[in-house]
């Protein structure tokens, strides 16, 4: 993932899916997906860039 520049959601240290997706193009998209499933998100966001 380090070279793709995607955002993922992690739960318990493992990549998880939200709404049937496992990666997004922006942090805002991940936040919206989590909100749609009533899942609290951390303010700590990691972007997977080299």
PAMARMAR-713646 format. One record per atom (N, C-alpha, C): x, y, z. Coordinates in steps of 0.05 Angstrom, whole numbers, padded with zeros to 5 digits, always signed. Layout:
XYZ
...
//
This chain:
+00016-00024+00000
+00000+00000+00000
+00017+00025+00000
+00041+00023+00009
+00058+00047+00011
+00062+00062-00014
+00060+00049-00037
+00065+00063-00062
+00039+00072-00076
+00016+00064-00065
-00009+00070-00079
-00022+00096-00071
-00016+00107-00047
-00028+00131-00038
-00057+00129-00031
-00066+00106-00021
-00093+00102-00014
-00097+00104+00017
-00122+00107+00025
-00129+00108+00053
-00144+00083+00060
-00139+00072+00084
-00153+00048+00093
-00164+00053+00120
-00182+00036+00129
-00193+00036+00156
-00181+00012+00170
-00172+00017+00195
-00161-00006+00210
-00177-00009+00236
-00181-00033+00243
-00195-00040+00268
-00180-00062+00282
-00170-00056+00306
-00154-00076+00320
-00128-00083+00306
-00117-00063+00292
-00091-00067+00278
-00093-00081+00252
-00118-00086+00242
-00122-00101+00217
-00139-00084+00198
-00131-00084+00173
-00147-00070+00153
-00175-00081+00152
-00195-00064+00153
-00223-00073+00154
-00239-00060+00131
-00262-00070+00126
-00278-00058+00105
-00302-00043+00117
-00310-00022+00104
-00333-00006+00112
-00351-00004+00087
-00376-00012+00090
-00394-00010+00067
-00385-00027+00044
-00370-00048+00049
-00361-00066+00027
-00335-00056+00014
-00323-00034+00023
-00298-00024+00011
-00276-00027+00032
-00251-00030+00021
-00228-00032+00039
-00208-00010+00035
-00212+00007+00015
-00194+00030+00011
-00208+00053-00003
-00197+00077+00002
-00210+00102-00008
-00188+00120-00018
-00196+00140-00033
-00177+00160-00044
-00171+00183-00026
-00188+00187-00005
-00183+00209+00013
-00192+00202+00042
-00181+00217+00061
-00188+00213+00089
-00218+00220+00093
-00227+00240+00079
-00256+00247+00081
-00274+00225+00073
-00267+00210+00052
-00283+00188+00043
-00284+00166+00064
-00262+00161+00077
-00261+00141+00099
-00279+00150+00122
-00277+00175+00129
-00294+00186+00151
-00323+00183+00145
-00331+00190+00120
-00359+00188+00113
-00369+00159+00114
-00352+00140+00105
-00359+00112+00105
-00363+00102+00134
-00345+00111+00152
-00348+00104+00180
-00373+00116+00193
-00378+00141+00186
-00402+00154+00197
-00427+00140+00187
-00427+00130+00163
-00451+00116+00152
-00456+00090+00167
-00435+00079+00179
-00438+00054+00194
-00438+00059+00224
-00440+00085+00232
-00440+00093+00261
-00415+00083+00275
-00392+00085+00263
-00367+00077+00275
-00350+00102+00281
-00342+00104+00305
-00325+00127+00313
-00298+00125+00300
-00287+00148+00292
-00260+00147+00279
-00241+00163+00297
-00216+00155+00294
-00194+00169+00309
-00186+00194+00294
-00174+00213+00308
-00164+00236+00294
-00136+00231+00283
-00126+00207+00286
-00100+00199+00276
-00103+00185+00249
-00095+00199+00228
-00098+00188+00201
-00071+00183+00190
-00067+00160+00177
-00042+00153+00164
-00046+00151+00134
-00030+00166+00120
-00032+00164+00091
-00009+00146+00081
-00015+00128+00064
+00005+00108+00055
+00020+00117+00031
+00039+00135+00034
+00056+00145+00013
+00084+00136+00018
+00100+00132-00004
+00128+00124+00000
+00144+00145+00015
//
